[in-house]
Amino acid sequence: MASEREEPQQEDETQNRKNIKTPQSSIKFEEIPHPNSCSKPKILVIMGATGSGKSKLAIDLASHFPVEIINADSMQVYKGLDVLTNKVPLKDQKGVQHHLLGTVSPSVEFTAKDFRDAAIPLINEILSHKRLPVIVGGTNYYIQALVSPFLLDDSVDDTEEHCSLDHPGNKEPDVEMEFEAENSEYSYKCLKKLDPVAANRIHPNDQRKITQYLSLYAQFGILPSKLLQEKATENWGRVDNFKYDCCFICVDASLPALDHYVGKRVDCMVDSGLLDEVFDIYKLNADYTRGLRQAIGVREFEDFLGCYIYECQNGCEDSLCLISADKTLRKDMRQILDAPSKNQLKFLLTEAIERVKLNTRRLVRRQKRRLKRLQMLFGWNINYVDATEVIICVSNDLWAAQVVEPSVEVINSFLHDNACPEKPRNCSEEIKLIQRDLWTQYVCEACGNKVLRGAHEWEQHKQGRSHRKRIARLKKSGGRSLKGDHCTLVST
């Protein structure tokens, strides 16, 4: 039996901002076309990798359209860590109403289903006031959960469980599996024995997904792979199944530009009190798989903070040592970084900052890959605006000309197009490609038996510099007799 979890608590956002003036836009509320009998409610979705300027664009659009912003960043929804999660400060919001920004308890898991259930009433309310809902964030599965009517079914569970649980093949739950679920005794070996197709889809250490899959079987007696293959790929995220008439804008930039920018941003965050925030929620051996502690920049500092606190308390029996450590952390941090000798604290702090930068760069790449996936495999019509030059030159004029103005043009066309859009044709080949991409596992022998999930990840891996170098070395040495792409196809 699954344990009950705390319901996300949200604050009254209207009360917090009731005295804020809303910026004037160049279009009156009445001028936004009402959805006619053959159209769906219109919403704007601003996507992009972290650091690309999504929030800035959304706020700037308020000068052109009557908008309200709904945050779709899975870490910014939580209260706390404002610097680390890069929340837009109230003074920089320019009076634009923001929803789901810092409103959820940091100790709970705010899932895609929770986001969907919170965002839909907000969208309805915004539309009722003849304003344009703008969904802004880099958490793409939040956006998929919102726009897909399949996930809007109340019988569907969250995140990975994109499948109808009201399945005609349901049977009584397995008693032994139910007992294991109740005691949280989930294992990858158990899943592999039960459902090897589902097991091959996930990493052996991904305890959360192992738990989800075993819970599915324990509760409904159906193999997870059967449910997910039959339902999720057929319904989730496909354009012809959208609940809303969506205008997608992606603020894009080159990887070198984003890498340089997020590196500088991490340094600025450290100087602005990132470590003070992390210190406040620091807990030895904490659970980093739930709530706000999942954010990049929390776990990375665990070793440093543990060592720092130990040194502060070493030889001190005063109970106020921890408070003193908190108060002097920012000052000590700068001294530690500027110290000429490489002591343990300096090593741990420098290493932690570099890990935050590395993990942020990895996040950027994941986000860009997922956006391409949404476009190529699910047919999303995403309008790209390039912010590369803006990020490199830091120019407000370039920002207005190359990002804001093209976006305004796209949105104007979207808002005033009253014709009923043609429903995209179903493509069986596309569905097959999606299924294969979701459920085929590749093992790269050349890269130490690295596991890749799906054809898309495998193609990306093959193009990587590291893989190509290894292949070249193997061919040059002739020490191994591997064929083709040095890949083993595990399951389909």
Stockholm file with secondary structure:
# STOCKHOLM 1.0

chainA/1-492         MASEREEPQQEDETQNRKNIKTPQSSIKFEEIPHPNSCSKPKILVIMGATGSGKSKLAIDLASHFPVEIINADSMQVYKGLDVLTNKVPLKDQKGVQHHLLGTVSPSVEFTAKDFRDAAIPLINEILSHKRLPVIVGGTNYYIQALVSPFLLDDSVDDTEEHCSLDHPGNKEPDVEMEFEAENSEYSYKCLKKLDPVAANRIHPNDQRKITQYLSLYAQFGILPSKLLQEKATENWGRVDNFKYDCCFICVDASLPALDHYVGKRVDCMVDSGLLDEVFDIYKLNADYTRGLRQAIGVREFEDFLGCYIYECQNGCEDSLCLISADKTLRKDMRQILDAPSKNQLKFLLTEAIERVKLNTRRLVRRQKRRLKRLQMLFGWNINYVDATEVIICVSNDLWAAQVVEPSVEVINSFLHDNACPEKPRNCSEEIKLIQRDLWTQYVCEACGNKVLRGAHEWEQHKQGRSHRKRIARLKKSGGRSLKGDHCTLVST
#=GR chainA/1-492 SS CCCCCCCCCCCCHHHHHTTSCCCCCSSCGGGSCCCCTTCCCEEEEEEECTTSCHHHHHHHGGGTSCEEEEECCTTTTBSSCTTTTTCCCGGGSTTCCEESSSCBCTTSCCCHHHHHHHHHHHHHHHHHTTCEEEEECSCHHHHHHHHCTTTTSTTBCSTTCCSBSCCTTCCCCCHHHHHHHHTTCCCHHHHHHHCHHHHHHSCTTCHHHHHHHHHHHHHHCSCHHHHIIIIIHHHTTCGGGCSSEEEEEEEECCHHHHHHHHHHHHHHHHHTTHHHHHHHHCCTTCCTTSGGGGSTTTGGGHHHHHHHHHHHHTTCCCTTHHHHHHHHHHHHHHHHHHCSSCCHHHHHHHHHHHHHHHHHHHHHHHHHHHHHHHHHHHCCCEEEEECHHHHHHTCHHHHIIIIIHHHHHHHHHHHTCCSCCCCCCCCHHHHHHHHHHHHCEEEETTTTSEEEEHHHHHHHHHHSHHHHHHHHHHHHHCCSCCCTTSEEEEEC
#=GC SS_cons         CCCCCCCCCCCCHHHHHTTSCCCCCSSCGGGSCCCCTTCCCEEEEEEECTTSCHHHHHHHGGGTSCEEEEECCTTTTBSSCTTTTTCCCGGGSTTCCEESSSCBCTTSCCCHHHHHHHHHHHHHHHHHTTCEEEEECSCHHHHHHHHCTTTTSTTBCSTTCCSBSCCTTCCCCCHHHHHHHHTTCCCHHHHHHHCHHHHHHSCTTCHHHHHHHHHHHHHHCSCHHHHIIIIIHHHTTCGGGCSSEEEEEEEECCHHHHHHHHHHHHHHHHHTTHHHHHHHHCCTTCCTTSGGGGSTTTGGGHHHHHHHHHHHHTTCCCTTHHHHHHHHHHHHHHHHHHCSSCCHHHHHHHHHHHHHHHHHHHHHHHHHHHHHHHHHHHCCCEEEEECHHHHHHTCHHHHIIIIIHHHHHHHHHHHTCCSCCCCCCCCHHHHHHHHHHHHCEEEETTTTSEEEEHHHHHHHHHHSHHHHHHHHHHHHHCCSCCCTTSEEEEEC
//
